[in-house]
């Protein structure tokens, strides 16, 4: 690694949801032995530093506000007793719930322990240090520039450091260090379901150092030649990085641990061998978020729902028949953090309102990929932006009353022209749903979004609604019962259709922000702009 060790730890804003972009250090529990800071300094330019005084021991210990995408905060700190976690008192970096959607972290982690005495030359932690759970929030996307320079490790210094960070894509390099005792890497990346790869250069790491425990099975592990065989309960693909170049020009494939590897990189990210991959279309998929084996179920919720033949794949390339739908569910297992891709040839998953085929999982899951593979099946190209001719109710009640679906942010709904009832009740009563898919349609139809997010009590931000002309009942009851919803953007300029907004924001949060097109007159209340909300025009 060739990173500048004198650069202190920093946070950089990658993307954000609102005008109030904030990041803070958060203390989970109060009490006399609460973990806090003996010293906390920050800078926006790594030149001028601000010393934070009167540091509380609970809640938002310090909050950085009004941040823009690309802004950095450099931090020097001394945690109390050198701990970020002690006796269930948990101090961690909390961006997501305060407006920042994604961020990356970098710099030398030692500045979070040595404070104003940080020089960049520190290679040992203060006695009894730990950073357990410090980056456990799922908004940290990139940690590849985080430097872990310690040459001697003991105790639980990195234990659970990125636990359950489902947004983490790039990990820091595990550098060479001597292990004096304890289990410093215990479950360091457990629950990191989006992690692409991890590079391990420490040849002193032991089988009993549980660094690969409870990780996503899709993560590729690149380990330096000389690193011992690591305990690998999730059967991750492990690639040994050679210390010398080698010629694989005539190799048709390279199989590691019975899995074909299509690219090998060294610890600096340089490709040293690779082959082209077949094109994998963005088929609709269901992905486990629970960290243990999950069960996918598809069944009719009405005798009058159409009978569908469903095909499934575990790699998006090889397909098999899952079964035909009935009132008795057809099922498939999903491994921890694994995916099942689905496709189906049909014009609609629903015959009439409520006469639907529905998708469920037994534990926490998310959905993603292009939903049109559920209609165009083996003829799916990924370019479909219209529904099959003459169809309606296409995905009505598709996830009806699914209490375990938490994330639909990567679900692609590409249709630009709606059909009647096409998404009606789609996420009705999905109480754990926190993120909605993008809704790009510009030509609406009667009842197209009717009750789409009805009763989604964890959904705070509505998907943007770009259509300029509303249709009859278009948005009726769309966000009814979304009790924490506090942010809606609707840029319609013509809302004169027959009751297009009936009860669409009934029982949302009492305060929030509504963004509309300048000069457009809206009614107020449950069938317009929620009473008490701030109105922003653009």
C-alpha positions, 0 to 999 in steps of 0.5 A: 500500500502506498497511501500517505500515512500522515493523512488523518482519518477522514469522511467524504460525502458521496451522495445525500438525500436532502438539503440537510446533509449531516454526519455525527458520532453517536453514542448508543447508551448513556451511563457513567461508564459511557464511551465518549471522547477525552479529545475531539478535533475536526477540520474541513481542510486538514489545516485549520482544526476545531476543538470540540468541548463540552462533549456529551456522553449520549446521543449525537456527541457531535454533528457536522451539518450542511455538508455537500457531496464531495466534502471531507471531514478530517478527525483526530480523537481520543476515545475515553479509555481508548474504547469505541465499545465498552460494556455495551456502550457503543460509539459509532459513526452515524451518517444515514439517518441524518441525511447523508446517503453514502460516504467513503472513509480513508486516511490513517485510523490512528488519528482516531486514537492519538488525537492532537498527538497524531503524527502518522508514525504510530504503529501500535495502538494505545493499551486496551484499544478497540474500534469495535462496531465503529463503522457498522452503519450501512452508508459506508460504501468505500473503505479502500483508502482506510489505512490500518498501519499497526504492526502489532495487534492484540485483543479485539482491536478490529472486532466487528468493525464493519458489522452488518454494513450492507452498503460496504463495497470496498474494504481496507487492505489487511496489512502485515502485522504480528498478532500478540494475543486475542482475536483482533479480526473477529467477525470484522466484516460479518454481514457485509452483504455487498462486499466485492472483495477483500485483500489479506497481506498479513502472513501471521493471520491464524486459522482461529482469527475469524476474519472470514466468518459470517461474510457474503458468499459472493465476496472474493478473498485475495490473499498474499502468498504465504498467508495460511489457509483461513477458516472459511465457513461460507465457502468464499472464493479464495485467490492466492496472489503470487509474488512473481508474475506468471503466464496464463495467456493460454489458459481458458479458465482458472478454477479456485476452490471449485469456482471459476475465477474470471479475474485476478488482481494484486493487492494494489488492485492491478489486474494480473490475469483476466478473461471476458465474462458472459453478459448477465442481464439485470434479471429481477432478483431476490437477495437474502439480507438476514445472514442465514438461509432464507426461503423464497415463496411464490403463491396465489393469494386468490383462486382467480389469480393467473397460473404462472410458470416461474423459472429461477437461476442462481447465476443469471445464466443457467435456468431451471423451472421453479414450478407453477403457481397455485394457492400452495406456495412454490419455494426455493432456498436462498443462501446467506446473502445469496440471490435467486434470479426470476423470470416468467412469460406472462402479460400480468401477475394479477388478474384483477385488483387483489387477484394476484401472485405474490412473492415472499421470503421467510426472513429479511430480504431485498429485491433488485434487477429489472422487473420486466424479466417477470413478464418477458421471461426467456424473451427478456432483453433488458430494453423493455420499457412498455408493458405487454399489449392489452395488459393491466394490473401487471404487478398489482399486490406483487409483495402484498403484506410482506413483512420481511422486505426491507429494500427495493432501492435497486429494483428497476421499474423501467416502464415509461408508460403506465397501464391501469392498476399496473403497480396498485398495492405493489408494496401494500403493508410492507412494514419493514420497507425503508427504500423505494424503487425509482419511478421514471414513468412520465405517462400515467394511467388510471389507478396506476399507483393506487395504494402502492405503498399503503401502510409502509410504516418504515418508508420516510422518503417517497420516490420522486414523481416526475410525471407532469400530468396526472391521471384519474385516481393516479396516486389515490392512497399511494402513501396512506399510512406511511407514518414516518414519511416526511419527504415527497417530490412531485413535479406535476403541472396538471393535477386537474384529473378526477380526484388524482390525489384522494387520501394519498398522504393520509396519516403521514408524518405531521412534519416534512418537506414537499417539493413541487413545481413553481407556480402550480397550485395544490390543495392541502391536507390528506388529498394534497400537500400534507398540512404542516409541511414545508413547501419547496418550489423548483 
